[in-house]
């Protein structure tokens, strides 16, 4: 399936002010039995959203947030724990296009980018300002993430910060490429290089 091209992600942000959210919290292991990539979004954060008897925990942000959001803002060290790629699938299937945190576990970050989900790593000060603004103003925060500029902006205050993103991952997100698509897009350049190598011998 062709990926969506991403340049600007602008959305109300869903905030989960919790550190060390691991991949088992994102998608519990008992939901990993599917042989394809579908059906994970409905079980996102299942054990945080529902009690032992299946009752909805109303105060958990995914249950209480009434707006549609493409951006999740979470505490430090998001995606730690096991290396399951299903965590990225679940977040995307729920509707998220980006996750904002002050630190991501390396394997989660790699899995996210490989699947077209943007991990936006910001300073701890910027992250705290998002949580504090929402509390102080008792208001939904709105964010804009500009992938071309590698910049995230709190629209409520116009406060911005740049984030790191390799040129390769930037190109893949902007063009909706996966790893194979990227290679195919470079086929002419690859062929020219191979011809050059052949002529050198």
Secondary structure, DSSP 8 states (H G I E B T S, - for coil): ------SEEEEEEEEE--S--BHHHHS-GGG---SSS-S-GGGTTHHHHB-TTS-B-TTSHHHH--S--SEEEE-SSBTBSS--THHHHHHHHHT-SEEEES-B-HHHHHHHHHTT-EEEE--HHHHHHHHHHHHHHT---EEEEETTTTEEEETTTTEEEE----HHHHHHHHHT--HHHHHHHTHHHHHHHHHHHHHT-
